[in-house]
């Protein structure tokens, strides 16, 4: 996708590109929460944000910066990557005198569905929805098994993760646009689980 189709202001585009380069530097390796995840969330945010009438500049910046502290959490350096990412984003955007820092920071702080705070703005709700959407559907399936490979989990444990978390995400969406996408992706996951369970049991 071309960001210029969503954001037309040159100053906004320049800041967003700087934020992207800044964010890339935090990811030394790919994986379940690598920069490819960030870019997918970014793309989803722009699609959803356009449909929902959100501030696409705020949304783009929040999406690019929402997981920059995730590698630190994975290494046990910080406890909550959302809070730490928000702090780093605040410092980064302050260096440019950006006027909508609080909106970006709130969206980053509130993007985790399993931890407070609750998203209050449309931008925060969309970022949370996009982050959850990337855990459902074909991408979601790929990420579950990628994570399992990284942590030595077998297929049965992976399937329990679908039941305990992934299949619950559809009902946690905030926006109308995300609910529609989530429903389609949820059905795909359900069909996959039915198929793999048959294969595990040796059914032809």
C-alpha positions as CSV (number, residue, x, y, z in Angstrom):
1,X,0.0,0.0,0.0
2,X,1.1,3.6,-0.6
3,X,0.8,5.8,2.4
4,X,0.4,8.8,0.1
5,X,-3.0,7.5,-0.7
6,X,-4.0,8.1,2.9
7,X,-1.9,11.0,4.1
8,X,-1.3,13.9,1.7
9,X,0.5,16.5,3.9
10,X,4.2,16.5,3.2
11,X,5.2,17.5,6.7
12,X,3.2,14.6,8.1
13,X,4.7,12.2,5.6
14,X,8.2,13.3,6.5
15,X,7.6,12.8,10.2
16,X,6.0,9.4,9.6
17,X,9.0,8.2,7.6
18,X,11.3,9.4,10.3
19,X,9.3,7.5,12.9
20,X,9.5,4.4,10.7
21,X,13.2,4.6,10.5
22,X,13.4,5.2,14.2
23,X,11.2,2.2,15.0
24,X,13.2,-0.2,12.7
25,X,16.3,0.3,14.8
26,X,14.6,-1.4,17.8
27,X,14.1,-4.7,16.0
28,X,17.3,-6.7,15.7
29,X,15.6,-9.8,14.5
30,X,12.3,-10.9,13.0
31,X,9.8,-13.1,14.8
32,X,6.3,-13.1,16.1
33,X,6.6,-9.5,17.2
34,X,9.2,-8.3,14.6
35,X,8.9,-5.2,12.5
36,X,6.8,-7.1,9.9
37,X,4.1,-7.2,12.6
38,X,4.4,-3.5,13.1
39,X,4.0,-2.8,9.3
40,X,0.9,-5.0,9.1
41,X,-0.6,-3.2,12.1
42,X,0.3,0.1,10.4
43,X,-1.4,-0.9,7.2
44,X,-4.5,-2.1,9.0
45,X,-4.6,1.1,11.0
46,X,-4.7,3.2,7.9
47,X,-7.5,1.1,6.3
48,X,-9.6,1.1,9.5
49,X,-8.8,4.7,10.3
50,X,-10.0,5.9,6.9
51,X,-13.2,4.0,7.3
52,X,-13.7,5.3,10.9
53,X,-12.8,8.9,10.2
54,X,-9.7,8.9,12.5
55,X,-6.7,11.2,12.6
56,X,-4.5,9.2,10.2
57,X,-1.3,11.1,11.2
58,X,-1.8,10.2,14.9
59,X,-2.7,6.7,14.0
60,X,0.3,6.1,11.7
61,X,2.7,7.4,14.3
62,X,1.2,5.3,17.1
63,X,1.2,2.2,14.9
64,X,4.8,2.5,14.0
65,X,5.9,3.2,17.6
66,X,3.5,0.9,19.5
67,X,5.9,-2.1,19.9
68,X,9.4,-0.5,19.9
69,X,10.0,-1.7,23.5
70,X,8.7,-5.2,22.8
71,X,12.2,-6.5,22.3
72,X,13.1,-5.1,25.7
73,X,10.2,-6.9,27.3
74,X,11.1,-10.1,25.6
75,X,14.6,-9.9,27.1
76,X,13.2,-9.1,30.5
77,X,14.6,-5.5,30.6
78,X,11.1,-3.9,31.0
79,X,7.9,-5.3,32.4
80,X,5.3,-3.6,30.1
81,X,6.4,-2.8,26.5
82,X,3.3,-0.6,25.9
83,X,4.2,1.8,28.7
84,X,7.8,1.8,27.8
85,X,7.1,2.3,24.1
86,X,4.9,5.2,25.0
87,X,7.7,6.8,27.0
88,X,10.2,6.4,24.1
89,X,7.6,7.7,21.6
90,X,7.0,10.8,23.8
91,X,10.8,11.6,23.8
92,X,11.1,11.0,20.1
93,X,8.1,13.2,19.1
94,X,9.0,15.9,21.6
95,X,12.3,16.3,19.7
96,X,10.2,17.5,16.8
97,X,7.9,19.7,18.8
98,X,5.0,17.5,17.7
99,X,1.7,19.0,18.9
100,X,-0.4,15.8,19.3
101,X,2.0,13.8,21.5
102,X,-0.7,13.0,24.1
103,X,-3.0,11.4,21.5
104,X,-0.2,9.2,20.1
105,X,1.0,8.2,23.6
106,X,-2.4,7.3,24.8
107,X,-3.0,5.0,21.8
108,X,0.3,3.2,22.4
109,X,-0.4,2.8,26.2
110,X,-3.8,1.4,25.5
111,X,-3.1,-1.0,22.7
112,X,-2.8,-4.2,24.8
113,X,-6.3,-5.8,25.2
114,X,-5.1,-7.7,28.3
115,X,-3.8,-4.7,30.3
116,X,-5.1,-1.2,31.2
117,X,-5.7,1.5,30.3
118,X,-8.8,1.2,28.2
119,X,-8.6,3.0,24.8
120,X,-10.6,6.2,25.0
121,X,-10.0,7.8,21.5
122,X,-11.0,6.4,18.1
123,X,-7.2,6.3,17.3
124,X,-6.5,4.2,20.4
125,X,-9.4,1.9,19.7
126,X,-8.3,1.4,16.1
127,X,-4.7,0.6,17.1
128,X,-5.9,-1.9,19.6
129,X,-8.2,-3.5,17.0
130,X,-5.4,-3.7,14.4
131,X,-3.0,-5.3,16.9
132,X,-5.7,-7.9,17.7
133,X,-6.6,-8.4,14.0
134,X,-3.0,-9.4,13.3
135,X,-3.4,-12.3,15.7
136,X,-6.4,-13.7,13.8
137,X,-6.8,-15.2,10.3
138,X,-4.0,-16.7,8.1
139,X,-1.4,-14.4,9.6
140,X,-2.6,-15.2,13.1
141,X,-2.2,-18.9,12.5
142,X,1.3,-18.4,11.1
143,X,2.3,-16.3,14.1
144,X,1.0,-18.9,16.6
145,X,3.1,-21.6,15.0
146,X,6.1,-19.3,14.6
147,X,5.9,-18.5,18.3
148,X,5.6,-22.3,19.1
149,X,8.7,-22.9,17.0
150,X,10.6,-20.2,18.9
151,X,9.5,-21.6,22.3
152,X,9.5,-25.4,21.6
153,X,5.7,-25.8,21.9
154,X,4.0,-28.8,20.2
155,X,0.9,-28.7,18.0
156,X,-1.5,-29.6,20.8
157,X,-0.3,-26.8,23.0
158,X,-0.6,-24.4,20.0
159,X,-4.2,-25.5,19.5
160,X,-5.0,-24.8,23.1
161,X,-3.7,-21.3,22.6
162,X,-6.3,-20.8,19.8
163,X,-9.0,-21.8,22.2
164,X,-7.7,-19.8,25.2
165,X,-6.9,-16.6,23.3
166,X,-7.1,-16.3,19.6
167,X,-10.8,-17.3,19.2
168,X,-11.8,-14.8,21.8
169,X,-10.4,-11.8,20.0
170,X,-13.3,-11.4,17.6
171,X,-15.5,-10.3,20.4
172,X,-13.1,-7.8,21.8
173,X,-13.1,-5.4,18.8
174,X,-14.1,-1.8,19.3
175,X,-14.8,-0.5,15.8
176,X,-17.4,-1.6,13.3
177,X,-14.8,-1.9,10.5
178,X,-12.6,-4.1,12.7
179,X,-15.5,-6.3,13.8
180,X,-16.3,-7.1,10.1
181,X,-12.7,-8.1,9.4
182,X,-12.4,-10.0,12.6
183,X,-15.5,-12.1,11.8
184,X,-14.0,-13.1,8.4
185,X,-10.6,-14.0,10.0
186,X,-12.3,-15.8,12.9
187,X,-14.1,-18.1,10.5
188,X,-10.9,-18.9,8.7
189,X,-9.3,-19.9,12.0
190,X,-12.2,-22.1,13.0
191,X,-12.0,-24.0,9.6
192,X,-8.3,-24.4,10.1
193,X,-8.7,-25.9,13.6
194,X,-11.4,-28.3,12.3
195,X,-9.1,-29.5,9.5
196,X,-5.9,-29.9,11.6
197,X,-7.8,-31.8,14.3
198,X,-9.1,-34.2,11.7
199,X,-5.5,-34.7,10.4
200,X,-4.2,-35.2,13.9
201,X,-6.8,-37.9,14.5
202,X,-5.9,-39.6,11.2
203,X,-9.2,-38.8,9.4
204,X,-9.0,-38.7,5.6
